Amino acid sequence: MHNANSSWQLRNYSIAVLASAIALLFSLLISPLLESVTFSMFFTAVVLSSWYGDRGSGALATFLCSLAIAYFFLPPIYSLSVMTLDGTIRLGLFVSISLLTSELNAARKRAESKLQESENRYRAMVEAVQDYAIYRLDPQGRVVTWNAGAERIEGYTAREILGEHFSCFYIASDLERGHPAHSLQIAASQGKFAEEGWRVRKDGSQFWASVLLTAIRDKQGSLLGFSKVLREMTARKQTEEELRVRARQQEAIAQLGQLALSGINLTALMDETVTLVAQTLNMEYCKILELLPQRDILLLRAGIGWQPELVGRATVSTGTNSQAGYTLLFNQPVVVTDINKETRFRSSPLLFNHGIISGISAIVNGHKPPWGVLGVHSTRQRTFSQNDINFLQGVANILAEAIDRSESAQALQESYNLLQSVLEGTNDAVFVKDRQGRYQLLNTAAARIFGNAKDQIVGKDDTQLLPIDIAAAIRETDRRIMTRGRAEVVEELVRKAGSLHTYLYLSTKDPYRDARGNIIGLIGVARDITERKRAEAALFRSNQRLETLQAIDRAILRAESPEQIAQAALERLTSVITCQHAAVILFNFNTGEAQILAGQIALNFAKSVVPITALTPLETVRQREPTLYIEDIASLSSRTPALERQLQEGSRSFLAVALLVEDNLIGDLTLFANRPAAFSPEDQAIASEIATQLAIAIQQSRLREQLQNYANQLEQRVTERTAALVEANNELEAFGYSVSHDLRAPLRSMQGLAQALQEDYSDLLDSDGQEYIERIIASAERMDGLIQDLLNYSRLSRAEMKLRILNLTEIVTEATSQLETLRSRQAQITIEQPLPEVIGHRTTLIQVLINLLSNAIKFVPANKQPQVRVWAEVGRGAEGQELYPSSSRIRLWVEDNGIGIAPEHQEQIFNVFERLHGEESYPGSGIGLAIVRKGVERMGGQVGVESVIGQGSRFWIELRTATMKT
C-alpha cells in the first residue's frame, strides 16, 4: 500500500514538473511576440497539475512556475529577486490564484471520491435487498438495472429483462387501457407515481404489489429515467380480503337482523335474505326450504337464481335423497365441494336440473322438528371457509327467530289487521269526530285530503285544517246530523291541501253513540267523486257529440248528391256548434272557381259559383294550415273580401276547416259567429271531425257516380261479349261433332276396301304392294281412333253429368281390367289400399284412369318393365299437416317409372293434339291427357303432374270426397 502511494505521488509530481517545463518553454518562445500570455501559460500548467494530480502537485507546479516567472520574466531578468512593486504584486497574485485553484481541484476530487463511495454503498445495499424489487428505467420505460429482490419477485434474471419494456409486468386489462404509459406520464409530470395493483410474473402467475415510480432528472431538469420500487403485498391483500368478506358477512347479518326487528313480513324477509346471502357469498343460487307437516317433503318458499315458476311450487325430498334432507338428518351444516363426487346423499332434481356443483346448507331451527333448511349453491366448484359456514348458520338463526316472532304475533296481527283492513283497505276517507268536531280517528285516505300525517290531524277540527267557508259548511252539516240523530248522505266541497282546485266528496255520516246511547260524535265515510262527476259531464257531452255525428253520418248516407250531403251536414252541425253563418265550399283549382254547395258566405248562397279570389287569395288557400281560426275578424289589419263582407254583416269569429282527400284540398267548411272567440277547442275538434266525414262523403259520392257509369258500360259490354262467346262455342262444338261423325263413314269404307283388297288380292301383289295396303289399314285405324277421341272429348263438353258417390277401389279395378297394354307389356300395377269414396261420374272417371294408366305403361322404354303405383291422399296428413288447400278433397296419384316430362312441357301436354314424341316411338292421338283434364274439370276437380326427366312421372287428379256436400 505504501509503495502504491509513493508511486502515485511520484506520478503527480512528475506531472507538475512536466507541465511547468512545457509552460516555461512555450513562454520563452512566444514572449517576444505576446508578452501578456506568459502568466496564462504558467497558470494553465498549475491547473493541469492540480486537476490530474493532487493538491501537492498543484503546489509544486505553483512553486516551480513562480521561480520561472521571477527568474526569466520579472526584472531584473535572470535573477530570483523581484525589485519592482508591480512585479511583486503580479507574482503574489499568481501564487495566490494558483494555490486557490489547486485547493478547489483538491476539494472537487474529495467530493467525487465521496460520491463514488456513496454510490458504491447504495449499489451494494440495493443488490442486497431481497424483499423489494428496485430497478431503474430509461425515459422510454426499458429496464436498465435489476436487483436480486426484483429477480425473486418478478421471476426474471437480469440477463432476461435488461432492455425489455416494463409493461411486461402488467396484467392484460392494464395493457388494454394503456396504464403503463399513463403511469410514466404521471411520474414525469408530478415527480412520482404510487399505486397498488395486480402484476404478472414470468411464469404468468399474478401477485398484488405496492409500487412507487420516481422520475430521475439531472441538474438542468432533463429526464434521465425512472426509479421503481415494488413490494409484493399478496399476503396482506388476502388478509384484507378475508377481513372485508368477514365484515361484509357481519354487515349482512346486522342488516337482516334489523329487517327482522323492523316487523317486515316473513315472505319479504325471506326474499331479502336469499338475495343478500347470495350477494354476500358471491353465489348464483340461494334457497329457503320449509319442511311441510307431512315431514317428508321440503317446499321451496323463497329463492334466487332458480326458475321463477319454481318458487312456491318445487319440492325436495328429505332423507338421503337430497342435500337439504341430509342436513336435517345430520343436524349440522353440510358443505359440498363437488356434488358429482358426493357419496353421503343423492343430488335432488332441483340441484341437478340447474347444474349445481357446490354449496352449503344449514338448518333453520326454532321448531321441533326444525322449520326448514337454508342453502346456497354454485355451478362452479368452490371451497368454503369456516367463516362462510358460520355466516350461513347465523342467517339461518335470524330466520328462525323471525319465524318464531312472526308466529307469536300472528294472532295479534290478525286482529289488528281486521281493523286496519276496514280503515286502510279502502280509497274512501274514513274518520271519527267528537261532539266538538275534533278528529279522533282517521285513515290514510282521510289524512291525504289535508296533506298531513294522521297524528298531526287528530285533535284538530275542520276550521284548523280547511278554508273558513268550507269548514263552516261541513260543521253545519255535522251539527245537523248529531242534533237529529239520523244518518245522511251529502255532497261536500273540499279544497285539498296545496291545491287551488275544489273537489267534490260524497259523504255518508252517522251519529256515533256511547254505551248508553248518547251521541258523542259521528262516523263518516267520504268518497272523492270529482272525477266521476267530471267523467259523467264529459260523457254526457261526448254522447251529445256522438249522437250529433251519427245523425250527420246517417244524413250523409241518405243523401245522394254532394249538395244534399253538404246541406245535411250543415243542418246537424249548427245544432252542435253555435254559429250564425256556415257554408260548404268546393274548390276547382283548374278553373279557379269555388262552388257553394250549402249555406252562404259573403252573400253568396248555395249553388253559387264564384272565383276563388272573391273569397280569399289563391296562394292563401294552398298554403294555410288545415284549421284556420280567427278569434276576432275586426282585429285583422288586412282582411280578405269575404271576411270584410262578413264583418259588415256582424260576424266577429271565423273558423275554416279544410276538406282533405288523401292530403289534397278539395274545399272548406266555414263557420262565422257574431261574438269574438266564439269557437272553443271542442268546437274546433267537432268541426274537424265533421269536415273529415264531409270530405270523404263528397269524394265517395263523386266516385260512386263515376263507378256507376263505368259499371253500366262494363255490364253492357260483358252481356254482348258473353252472348257472342256462347254462340261461337255452341257452333264450334256442333261443328266438331258433325265433322268427327261425318268423317267416320268414308273412313270405314276406305278401311273395309283396304281389308278386302288385302284378303282377296294379296297373292297378286308384290311385297311393296302388300306393305302399302298394311300402311293404309294402319293409318285408317289411327284415324278412326283419333276421330273416336275427338268424339269423346266433344261429348265431355256437351254431355250432362250427374255426379254421385263412387267407390274409388271399384273404379280403379274396372279401369285396370280394360287395359289391353297391361298384358302385352307385362306391366306391374300396385294399388295401395284403402282408397276413399269420391264424388264423380262413373264412366268419365273410368275413362280418365284408363288414359292415365295407359300412358303410365306406354311411356316406358321397351327394355324396362313398366312399374305403376296408385294411391290416394286426403286433404290433411296423419299428423294434421295440410297437404293441399282443401281438407274436403282427395288426390289420386298414378306414378310410373317411365321417361319423364321436362318442366317446360308439363302444362302443354294437357292440350289437344299435344305430342312430345313421334308416332313411331310412342303411338297415340295426343288427345288422351286433354280428355283427362276435361273430364276431371267437369267433375269439379283438378289435374296436375310432377315429373323429372329419366325418373318417371306422378300424375294426380283432385276430386271432392264423399263427406263434402255436392
ZAMARGU-4260 file (C-alpha; in steps of 0.2 Angstrom, whole numbers, plus 5000, padded with zeros to 4 digits):
<rodrens>
0) 5000/5000/5000 | 5014/5012/5004 | 5023/5008/4988 | 5007/5011/4978 | 5005/5028/4987
5) 5023/5033/4984 | 5021/5028/4966 | 5005/5038/4964 | 5014/5053/4972 | 5029/5052/4961
10) 5017/5052/4946 | 5008/5068/4952 | 5025/5077/4955 | 5031/5072/4938 | 5015/5079/4930
15) 5019/5096/4940 | 5037/5096/4934 | 5032/5092/4916 | 5018/5104/4915 | 5029/5118/4922
20) 5043/5114/4910 | 5032/5115/4895 | 5024/5131/4901 | 5042/5139/4903 | 5047/5133/4885
25) 5031/5140/4877 | 5033/5156/4887 | 5051/5158/4881 | 5046/5155/4863 | 5031/5167/4862
30) 5036/5180/4875 | 5045/5191/4862 | 5028/5191/4852 | 5015/5190/4866 | 5022/5196/4882
35) 5004/5196/4890 | 5001/5177/4889 | 5016/5172/4899 | 5006/5171/4916 | 4992/5162/4907
40) 5004/5148/4901 | 5010/5146/4919 | 4993/5146/4926 | 4987/5133/4914 | 5002/5122/4920
45) 4996/5124/4938 | 4978/5120/4933 | 4983/5104/4924 | 4994/5099/4938 | 4981/5100/4951
50) 4967/5093/4940 | 4976/5077/4935 | 4987/5076/4951 | 4983/5082/4969 | 4985/5097/4980
55) 5004/5093/4982 | 5007/5093/4963 | 4997/5109/4961 | 5008/5117/4975 | 5024/5111/4967
60) 5019/5117/4950 | 5015/5134/4958 | 5032/5135/4966 | 5041/5130/4950 | 5031/5142/4939
65) 5034/5156/4952 | 5053/5153/4951 | 5052/5153/4932 | 5042/5169/4931 | 5053/5178/4944
70) 5069/5172/4935 | 5065/5174/4917 | 5051/5187/4916 | 5051/5199/4930 | 5065/5212/4931
75) 5079/5211/4935 | 5079/5196/4922 | 5089/5181/4927 | 5088/5185/4945 | 5077/5177/4958
80) 5075/5194/4967 | 5060/5205/4962 | 5064/5223/4963 | 5048/5231/4957 | 5032/5234/4966
85) 5022/5229/4950 | 5032/5213/4948 | 5029/5208/4967 | 5010/5211/4965 | 5009/5201/4949
90) 5019/5187/4956 | 5009/5187/4973 | 4993/5186/4963 | 4999/5172/4953 | 5004/5162/4968
95) 4988/5166/4977 | 4976/5161/4962 | 4987/5146/4958 | 4986/5139/4976 | 4967/5143/4977
100) 4964/5134/4961 | 4974/5119/4967 | 4964/5119/4983 | 4947/5119/4973 | 4953/5105/4962
105) 4958/5095/4978 | 4940/5099/4985 | 4932/5093/4969 | 4942/5077/4970 | 4937/5073/4988
110) 4918/5076/4983 | 4919/5065/4969 | 4928/5052/4979 | 4914/5053/4992 | 4900/5052/4979
115) 4908/5037/4971 | 4909/5029/4988 | 4891/5033/4992 | 4886/5026/4975 | 4895/5010/4979
120) 4887/5009/4996 | 4869/5012/4988 | 4873/4999/4974 | 4878/4986/4987 | 4863/4990/4998
125) 4851/4989/4983 | 4859/4972/4977 | 4857/4965/4995 | 4838/4969/4996 | 4828/4954/4994
130) 4810/4960/4999 | 4809/4974/4987 | 4811/4975/4968 | 4822/4990/4965 | 4827/4994/4947
135) 4829/5009/4935 | 4820/5013/4919 | 4826/5023/4904 | 4814/5038/4899 | 4805/5026/4887
140) 4802/5013/4901 | 4815/5000/4897 | 4824/4991/4911 | 4842/4997/4914 | 4846/4990/4931
145) 4839/4975/4941 | 4842/4969/4959 | 4840/4952/4967 | 4824/4957/4975 | 4817/4960/4958
150) 4823/4944/4952 | 4815/4935/4966 | 4798/4944/4965 | 4796/4945/4946 | 4805/4929/4941
155) 4816/4937/4928 | 4835/4936/4928 | 4845/4952/4924 | 4851/4945/4908 | 4832/4941/4903
160) 4825/4958/4907 | 4838/4971/4904 | 4832/4981/4889 | 4814/4975/4890 | 4800/4987/4892
165) 4792/4986/4910 | 4775/4984/4903 | 4778/4965/4903 | 4774/4966/4922 | 4756/4972/4919
170) 4740/4962/4918 | 4730/4962/4901 | 4717/4974/4907 | 4730/4987/4912 | 4739/4985/4895
175) 4722/4987/4886 | 4719/5004/4894 | 4737/5010/4892 | 4741/5010/4911 | 4760/5008/4910
180) 4762/5023/4898 | 4750/5033/4909 | 4760/5029/4925 | 4776/5035/4917 | 4767/5051/4911
185) 4761/5055/4929 | 4778/5051/4936 | 4787/5063/4924 | 4774/5077/4926 | 4772/5076/4945
190) 4789/5068/4950 | 4782/5052/4957 | 4768/5039/4955 | 4762/5027/4968 | 4748/5014/4967
195) 4744/4996/4972 | 4738/4983/4959 | 4740/4966/4951 | 4756/4962/4942 | 4762/4947/4932
200) 4777/4936/4935 | 4787/4927/4922 | 4778/4911/4924 | 4761/4920/4922 | 4756/4920/4940
205) 4749/4936/4947 | 4753/4945/4963 | 4747/4961/4972 | 4761/4974/4973 | 4764/4991/4980
210) 4773/5002/4968 | 4782/5018/4969 | 4789/5026/4952 | 4800/5041/4954 | 4807/5052/4940
215) 4826/5055/4939 | 4832/5071/4932 | 4849/5080/4930 | 4853/5097/4936 | 4846/5105/4921
220) 4829/5096/4924 | 4831/5084/4909 | 4823/5067/4912 | 4836/5054/4914 | 4824/5039/4918
225) 4814/5032/4932 | 4817/5023/4948 | 4804/5010/4953 | 4802/5002/4970 | 4790/4987/4971
230) 4785/4977/4986 | 4774/4961/4985 | 4758/4963/4995 | 4749/4947/4991 | 4748/4940/5008
235) 4742/4957/5015 | 4729/4958/5001 | 4722/4941/5005 | 4721/4945/5023 | 4712/4962/5019
240) 4700/4952/5008 | 4696/4940/5021 | 4693/4954/5033 | 4682/4963/5020 | 4672/4947/5017
245) 4670/4944/5036 | 4665/4962/5038 | 4653/4961/5024 | 4646/4945/5031 | 4644/4954/5048
250) 4636/4969/5040 | 4624/4957/5031 | 4619/4948/5047 | 4616/4965/5055 | 4606/4971/5041
255) 4595/4955/5041 | 4593/4957/5060 | 4587/4975/5058 | 4575/4969/5045 | 4568/4955/5056
260) 4566/4968/5070 | 4558/4980/5059 | 4542/4970/5058 | 4544/4966/5039 | 4533/4952/5034
265) 4540/4934/5033 | 4539/4932/5014 | 4548/4949/5011 | 4561/4945/5024 | 4564/4928/5015
270) 4566/4936/4998 | 4578/4949/5005 | 4588/4935/5014 | 4591/4924/4999 | 4596/4940/4989
275) 4608/4946/5002 | 4615/4929/5006 | 4619/4925/4988 | 4627/4943/4985 | 4637/4941/5001
280) 4644/4924/4997 | 4645/4928/4978 | 4634/4913/4974 | 4622/4911/4960 | 4608/4902/4969
285) 4601/4903/4986 | 4585/4894/4993 | 4574/4893/5009 | 4565/4876/5010 | 4551/4874/5023
290) 4548/4857/5030 | 4529/4853/5027 | 4518/4845/5040 | 4520/4828/5032 | 4539/4829/5036
295) 4544/4820/5020 | 4544/4835/5008 | 4553/4852/5008 | 4544/4866/4999 | 4554/4880/4990
300) 4547/4895/4999 | 4560/4908/4993 | 4575/4908/4981 | 4586/4917/4969 | 4593/4911/4953
305) 4580/4897/4951 | 4567/4897/4938 | 4554/4909/4944 | 4539/4897/4942 | 4548/4885/4954
310) 4547/4896/4969 | 4532/4891/4980 | 4529/4875/4969 | 4545/4865/4968 | 4548/4852/4982
315) 4563/4842/4988 | 4563/4825/4996 | 4570/4823/5014 | 4582/4809/5020 | 4597/4805/5009
320) 4588/4809/4993 | 4594/4827/4994 | 4607/4838/5002 | 4594/4848/5012 | 4586/4831/5018
325) 4603/4825/5024 | 4606/4842/5033 | 4591/4838/5043 | 4597/4821/5047 | 4614/4827/5051
330) 4608/4841/5061 | 4623/4852/5056 | 4628/4862/5042 | 4633/4852/5026 | 4647/4858/5014
335) 4648/4851/4997 | 4663/4855/4986 | 4659/4844/4971 | 4642/4836/4971 | 4647/4824/4957
340) 4659/4815/4969 | 4646/4816/4984 | 4643/4799/4992 | 4633/4804/5008 | 4617/4808/4998
345) 4610/4809/4981 | 4608/4826/4971 | 4590/4832/4971 | 4582/4835/4954 | 4581/4854/4959
350) 4600/4854/4960 | 4603/4843/4946 | 4592/4852/4933 | 4602/4868/4937 | 4619/4861/4936
355) 4624/4864/4954 | 4641/4858/4959 | 4645/4865/4976 | 4636/4873/4991 | 4632/4874/5009
360) 4616/4871/5018 | 4611/4874/5036 | 4596/4871/5047 | 4583/4884/5051 | 4579/4879/5069
365) 4566/4886/5081 | 4554/4871/5080 | 4553/4853/5084 | 4555/4847/5071 | 4565/4861/5063
370) 4556/4873/5052 | 4567/4870/5037 | 4584/4872/5028 | 4594/4887/5021 | 4606/4884/5007
375) 4617/4892/4994 | 4624/4884/4979 | 4635/4887/4964 | 4638/4880/4947 | 4657/4881/4950
380) 4667/4871/4961 | 4671/4881/4976 | 4679/4879/4993 | 4671/4887/5009 | 4679/4894/5024
385) 4673/4892/5042 | 4668/4910/5041 | 4656/4906/5027 | 4648/4891/5036 | 4646/4902/5052
390) 4639/4916/5042 | 4626/4905/5034 | 4621/4897/5051 | 4620/4914/5058 | 4607/4919/5045
395) 4598/4903/5047 | 4597/4908/5066 | 4590/4925/5062 | 4577/4917/5051 | 4572/4905/5065
400) 4570/4920/5077 | 4560/4930/5064 | 4548/4915/5061 | 4545/4912/5080 | 4541/4931/5082
405) 4530/4931/5067 | 4520/4916/5073 | 4519/4923/5090 | 4512/4939/5084 | 4501/4932/5071
410) 4486/4931/5081 | 4488/4949/5087 | 4492/4955/5070 | 4476/4947/5063 | 4466/4956/5075
415) 4474/4972/5071 | 4474/4969/5053 | 4455/4967/5053 | 4453/4984/5059 | 4466/4991/5048
420) 4458/4982/5033 | 4442/4991/5036 | 4451/5008/5038 | 4466/5007/5026 | 4459/4994/5014
425) 4448/5007/5005 | 4451/5023/4995 | 4437/5031/5004 | 4441/5043/5018 | 4435/5036/5035
430) 4435/5047/5051 | 4428/5049/5068 | 4424/5066/5076 | 4419/5070/5093 | 4404/5082/5098
435) 4416/5097/5095 | 4421/5092/5078 | 4438/5086/5083 | 4445/5071/5073 | 4448/5056/5085
440) 4452/5043/5072 | 4455/5043/5053 | 4463/5033/5039 | 4477/5037/5027 | 4464/5042/5013
445) 4457/5055/5025 | 4474/5062/5030 | 4478/5063/5012 | 4464/5076/5010 | 4473/5088/5022
450) 4490/5084/5017 | 4496/5080/5035 | 4501/5064/5044 | 4487/5056/5054 | 4495/5061/5071
455) 4495/5079/5066 | 4477/5079/5062 | 4470/5070/5077 | 4463/5083/5090 | 4460/5096/5077
460) 4444/5102/5069 | 4440/5107/5051 | 4442/5126/5055 | 4461/5122/5058 | 4463/5112/5043
465) 4452/5119/5029 | 4447/5136/5022 | 4434/5145/5033 | 4420/5144/5021 | 4422/5126/5018
470) 4425/5122/5036 | 4409/5131/5041 | 4398/5122/5029 | 4405/5105/5035 | 4402/5110/5053
475) 4384/5115/5050 | 4381/5098/5042 | 4389/5088/5056 | 4379/5098/5069 | 4363/5094/5060
480) 4367/5076/5059 | 4371/5075/5078 | 4356/5085/5083 | 4344/5075/5073 | 4352/5058/5077
485) 4350/5052/5059 | 4362/5047/5046 | 4363/5057/5030 | 4372/5056/5013 | 4378/5073/5007
490) 4389/5080/4994 | 4403/5091/5001 | 4415/5103/4993 | 4433/5101/5000 | 4449/5110/4994
495) 4464/5098/4996 | 4480/5104/5004 | 4492/5113/4992 | 4478/5113/4978 | 4469/5128/4971
500) 4455/5116/4964 | 4439/5111/4974 | 4435/5093/4975 | 4418/5085/4977 | 4415/5072/4990
505) 4400/5060/4993 | 4400/5058/5012 | 4390/5046/5022 | 4389/5052/5041 | 4381/5043/5055
510) 4379/5048/5073 | 4391/5040/5085 | 4384/5034/5102 | 4391/5028/5118 | 4386/5013/5128
515) 4371/5022/5135 | 4365/5028/5118 | 4371/5046/5120 | 4378/5054/5104 | 4396/5058/5107
520) 4401/5061/5089 | 4399/5055/5072 | 4407/5042/5060 | 4410/5047/5042 | 4415/5039/5026
525) 4419/5051/5011 | 4422/5046/4993 | 4430/5058/4980 | 4418/5059/4966 | 4426/5074/4957
530) 4432/5063/4943 | 4416/5054/4942 | 4406/5070/4941 | 4418/5076/4928 | 4418/5060/4918
535) 4399/5060/4919 | 4398/5078/4912 | 4411/5073/4899 | 4402/5058/4894 | 4386/5067/4893
540) 4394/5080/4881 | 4403/5066/4872 | 4386/5057/4870 | 4378/5073/4863 | 4393/5075/4851
545) 4392/5057/4846 | 4373/5057/4843 | 4376/5073/4833 | 4390/5065/4822 | 4380/5049/4820
550) 4365/5059/4814 | 4376/5068/4802 | 4383/5051/4796 | 4365/5045/4793 | 4360/5061/4784
555) 4375/5060/4773 | 4372/5041/4769 | 4354/5045/4765 | 4360/5059/4753 | 4365/5055/4735
560) 4372/5071/4728 | 4387/5082/4735 | 4374/5096/4738 | 4362/5085/4748 | 4377/5079/4758
565) 4383/5096/4762 | 4366/5103/4767 | 4363/5088/4778 | 4380/5091/4787 | 4376/5109/4790
570) 4359/5106/4797 | 4366/5095/4810 | 4382/5105/4813 | 4373/5121/4818 | 4364/5111/4832
575) 4380/5107/4840 | 4391/5122/4837 | 4383/5139/4839 | 4386/5150/4824 | 4376/5162/4813
580) 4383/5158/4796 | 4390/5142/4789 | 4395/5136/4772 | 4402/5121/4762 | 4413/5126/4748
585) 4422/5116/4734 | 4437/5122/4725 | 4441/5119/4707 | 4459/5125/4705 | 4459/5121/4687
590) 4446/5134/4683 | 4450/5145/4698 | 4432/5144/4704 | 4423/5140/4720 | 4406/5132/4722
595) 4395/5135/4737 | 4387/5118/4740 | 4377/5123/4755 | 4375/5138/4766 | 4381/5155/4762
600) 4396/5166/4764 | 4399/5184/4760 | 4381/5185/4752 | 4385/5170/4741 | 4372/5157/4743
605) 4370/5138/4739 | 4374/5133/4721 | 4383/5149/4718 | 4399/5148/4708 | 4411/5162/4711
610) 4430/5165/4708 | 4441/5158/4722 | 4449/5175/4723 | 4432/5183/4728 | 4433/5173/4744
615) 4452/5173/4748 | 4468/5175/4739 | 4473/5158/4730 | 4490/5157/4737 | 4482/5158/4755
620) 4471/5144/4752 | 4485/5132/4746 | 4497/5137/4760 | 4487/5139/4776 | 4485/5125/4790
625) 4471/5113/4789 | 4462/5123/4803 | 4461/5142/4802 | 4454/5151/4817 | 4452/5170/4819
630) 4445/5175/4836 | 4441/5192/4831 | 4440/5197/4812 | 4440/5215/4817 | 4457/5214/4824
635) 4465/5209/4807 | 4474/5223/4799 | 4472/5215/4782 | 4456/5206/4778 | 4450/5195/4763
640) 4435/5201/4753 | 4424/5188/4761 | 4430/5192/4778 | 4427/5210/4775 | 4409/5207/4769
645) 4405/5195/4784 | 4412/5209/4796 | 4400/5221/4789 | 4386/5208/4792 | 4391/5207/4810
650) 4402/5192/4811 | 4417/5193/4823 | 4424/5175/4824 | 4429/5164/4809 | 4433/5146/4808
655) 4438/5137/4792 | 4442/5118/4791 | 4450/5111/4776 | 4441/5097/4767 | 4455/5085/4763
660) 4455/5069/4752 | 4472/5060/4753 | 4480/5076/4758 | 4473/5085/4743 | 4462/5101/4747
665) 4445/5100/4739 | 4436/5113/4749 | 4432/5122/4765 | 4420/5121/4779 | 4417/5138/4786
670) 4409/5145/4801 | 4405/5163/4807 | 4399/5169/4824 | 4394/5186/4829 | 4404/5187/4845
675) 4423/5186/4847 | 4432/5170/4852 | 4416/5160/4850 | 4423/5143/4845 | 4431/5133/4859
680) 4444/5119/4856 | 4430/5106/4857 | 4420/5116/4844 | 4436/5116/4833 | 4438/5097/4836
685) 4419/5094/4831 | 4421/5104/4815 | 4437/5095/4810 | 4428/5078/4813 | 4413/5084/4803
690) 4425/5091/4789 | 4434/5074/4788 | 4417/5065/4786 | 4411/5078/4774 | 4426/5077/4763
695) 4426/5058/4762 | 4407/5058/4759 | 4408/5070/4745 | 4423/5061/4737 | 4413/5044/4739
700) 4398/5052/4730 | 4409/5058/4716 | 4417/5041/4714 | 4400/5032/4716 | 4394/5042/4701
705) 4409/5038/4691 | 4409/5020/4696 | 4390/5018/4692 | 4394/5025/4674 | 4408/5013/4672
710) 4398/4998/4679 | 4384/5001/4667 | 4396/5002/4652 | 4405/4986/4658 | 4389/4977/4661
715) 4383/4981/4643 | 4400/4975/4636 | 4400/4959/4646 | 4382/4955/4641 | 4386/4957/4622
720) 4403/4948/4623 | 4395/4933/4633 | 4381/4931/4621 | 4394/4931/4606 | 4405/4918/4615
725) 4391/4906/4619 | 4385/4906/4601 | 4403/4903/4595 | 4406/4889/4607 | 4389/4880/4603
730) 4394/4882/4584 | 4411/4875/4587 | 4406/4860/4597 | 4392/4856/4584 | 4404/4858/4570
735) 4417/4847/4579 | 4404/4834/4582 | 4397/4834/4565 | 4414/4833/4557 | 4420/4819/4568
740) 4404/4809/4564 | 4404/4813/4546 | 4422/4808/4543 | 4419/4790/4550 | 4408/4785/4535
745) 4421/4787/4521 | 4435/4781/4533 | 4426/4765/4537 | 4424/4762/4518 | 4442/4765/4515
750) 4446/4753/4529 | 4434/4740/4523 | 4440/4741/4505 | 4458/4740/4510 | 4455/4724/4521
755) 4445/4716/4506 | 4460/4720/4494 | 4472/4713/4506 | 4461/4697/4509 | 4457/4694/4490
760) 4471/4701/4480 | 4486/4699/4492 | 4494/4685/4482 | 4494/4696/4466 | 4503/4710/4474
765) 4522/4710/4477 | 4530/4714/4494 | 4529/4733/4491 | 4510/4732/4487 | 4506/4722/4502
770) 4516/4735/4513 | 4506/4749/4506 | 4490/4740/4510 | 4495/4737/4528 | 4500/4756/4529
775) 4483/4761/4523 | 4474/4750/4535 | 4485/4756/4550 | 4483/4774/4545 | 4464/4771/4544
780) 4464/4763/4561 | 4474/4778/4569 | 4462/4790/4560 | 4447/4780/4567 | 4455/4781/4585
785) 4458/4800/4583 | 4440/4803/4577 | 4434/4792/4592 | 4445/4803/4604 | 4438/4819/4596
790) 4420/4812/4599 | 4424/4808/4617 | 4431/4825/4620 | 4416/4833/4612 | 4404/4823/4622
795) 4413/4828/4638 | 4410/4846/4634 | 4392/4843/4629 | 4385/4829/4639 | 4376/4832/4656
800) 4384/4824/4670 | 4375/4818/4686 | 4388/4816/4700 | 4386/4803/4713 | 4397/4794/4726
805) 4409/4782/4719 | 4419/4768/4726 | 4437/4773/4720 | 4443/4755/4723 | 4430/4748/4711
810) 4433/4762/4698 | 4452/4758/4698 | 4449/4739/4697 | 4437/4742/4682 | 4450/4753/4673
815) 4464/4741/4675 | 4453/4727/4668 | 4450/4736/4652 | 4469/4739/4649 | 4475/4730/4634
820) 4493/4735/4635 | 4494/4728/4653 | 4497/4710/4646 | 4507/4715/4631 | 4520/4725/4641
825) 4519/4713/4657 | 4516/4729/4667 | 4515/4728/4686 | 4502/4739/4694 | 4502/4741/4713
830) 4486/4749/4721 | 4488/4754/4739 | 4473/4752/4749 | 4462/4759/4756 | 4455/4770/4743
835) 4441/4783/4749 | 4425/4786/4741 | 4423/4802/4730 | 4410/4812/4721 | 4411/4809/4702
840) 4404/4802/4686 | 4407/4784/4684 | 4410/4782/4665 | 4421/4798/4664 | 4431/4793/4679
845) 4435/4776/4672 | 4440/4784/4655 | 4451/4796/4665 | 4460/4782/4674 | 4462/4771/4658
850) 4470/4786/4649 | 4482/4789/4664 | 4486/4770/4666 | 4489/4768/4648 | 4501/4782/4647
855) 4510/4776/4663 | 4513/4759/4654 | 4516/4766/4636 | 4529/4779/4640 | 4542/4767/4647
860) 4557/4762/4637 | 4555/4745/4629 | 4569/4737/4638 | 4561/4741/4655 | 4546/4733/4664
865) 4533/4746/4667 | 4530/4749/4686 | 4514/4758/4691 | 4509/4763/4708 | 4492/4770/4713
870) 4487/4778/4729 | 4476/4792/4737 | 4479/4806/4750 | 4466/4815/4759 | 4467/4834/4762
875) 4477/4833/4778 | 4490/4820/4783 | 4491/4809/4798 | 4498/4822/4810 | 4487/4836/4804
880) 4499/4844/4791 | 4490/4852/4776 | 4494/4843/4760 | 4485/4854/4748 | 4472/4868/4751
885) 4456/4859/4754 | 4453/4846/4768 | 4437/4841/4759 | 4446/4834/4744 | 4457/4819/4740
890) 4471/4817/4727 | 4473/4801/4717 | 4491/4798/4712 | 4497/4787/4697 | 4516/4785/4697
895) 4526/4777/4684 | 4545/4773/4680 | 4544/4780/4663 | 4554/4793/4653 | 4548/4808/4662
900) 4542/4825/4656 | 4553/4841/4656 | 4546/4855/4667 | 4543/4867/4652 | 4531/4854/4644
905) 4521/4849/4660 | 4507/4861/4656 | 4505/4859/4637 | 4503/4840/4637 | 4485/4843/4643
910) 4481/4852/4627 | 4473/4844/4612 | 4484/4836/4600 | 4500/4840/4610 | 4513/4826/4607
915) 4531/4826/4614 | 4537/4811/4604 | 4534/4804/4586 | 4521/4791/4581 | 4535/4778/4578
920) 4541/4780/4596 | 4526/4781/4606 | 4509/4779/4596 | 4494/4789/4601 | 4482/4803/4596
925) 4488/4816/4608 | 4471/4819/4615 | 4471/4807/4630 | 4478/4819/4643 | 4466/4833/4636
930) 4451/4821/4639 | 4458/4818/4657 | 4458/4837/4661 | 4441/4840/4653 | 4434/4825/4662
935) 4441/4830/4679 | 4436/4848/4677 | 4418/4843/4673 | 4418/4833/4689 | 4423/4849/4699
940) 4441/4843/4701 | 4459/4847/4696 | 4473/4838/4687 | 4492/4840/4688 | 4509/4831/4686
945) 4526/4830/4695 | 4540/4824/4684 | 4559/4823/4681 | 4567/4818/4665 | 4573/4800/4666
950) 4565/4797/4683 | 4546/4794/4679 | 4531/4804/4682 | 4517/4806/4695 | 4500/4812/4688
955) 4487/4817/4701 | 4468/4821/4700 | 4460/4830/4714 | 4441/4826/4717 | 4429/4830/4731
960) 4427/4817/4745 | 4410/4809/4749 | 4409/4819/4765 | 4408/4835/4755 | 4391/4842/4751
965) 4388/4841/4732
</rodrens>
